[in-house]
Amino acid sequence: MKIMVVCGNGLGSSFIMELNVKKALTEMGKTAEVDHTDLASAKTVPADIYIGAADIVGQLDNGNRTIVTLENMMNISEIKTKLEKHI
């Protein structure tokens, strides 16, 4: 399984979210390939799940992608709750 963490520029906030997603997966006892990128690149990068802030990640929804929208990218509990529906 591949999870793509997305932010506007693919730098700071997506890297922090990537670390938090990895921590959440570890706490859940799950494994996945997790990477981060910017919004424009994410549109061409295949992944099983795209995760990010509501104002960004919703732009990736093409009707076929699994999109996970976060309200608080620092909240490990929220990440786990929202990911477990898809893993």
N, C-alpha and C positions, 0 to 999 in steps of 0.2 A: 504494500500500500504506500502511495506517495501523497504527502500533504504539502501543499504549497502555501506559505505564509506571505501575504501580500500587503504592501503599503504603497503610498504615493511614489516614493523615490527608491524603494528597495534597499534602504540603508538602515538607519538607526532603529526605528520602531518595529520594522519587520524582523530585524535580528533579535530584538528583545522578545518579541512574540514567538519567534522560532525557539529560543531557549525555554520559554514558558510552556510551549506545546510539548517539547521534549520532556520537560519535568512532569507535566500532566500525564503523558503517556507512560512514563516510568512508574508513577504512582498508581496508574490503572493496570499495570502489568502488561501493557501492550507495546508492540514495536511497529515502527513505520519509518520510512525515509522522509525526513522533514528538511525542507529548504525554504529560502526566502527570496523574494524578487519584487520588482516594481510592478505597478499596475499594467503598463503597456506590455512588458515582457510576459506577464502572467497570461495574457490573452492568447499567447502562442505556445505556452508550456503545458504539456499534458500532466494532469494530476488527478488523483482520485477525490481529493478534498481540497478546496480552496478556503482559507480562513483569513479573516482580517476584520478591521473596523467597518461599521455599517456604511459610512460615507464613501468607502473605497470599494470593498469587496462586492457590493451589490452590482457594480458596473460590469462584473464578470458573468453575471447570470444570463446564460443563453438558452435556458430551458433544459439543458442536458447536464450541466455541471452541478456537483454537490457543493453548496456554498454554506459556510458556517460564519455567522456574523457575531462579532464580539462587541459588547458594550464597554468592557474594561479589559484591555489586553494584559493587565498585570494580575488579574484574578484567576488563579489556578483552578479554583472550584468551578468557575463559570466555564473555563476551557474544557475541563473534564466532563461537565454536565452536557455541554453542547457536542463534544466529540463522541461521547459514548453512544449517541443515537446513530452514528454512522460507521462505527468500527466494530 
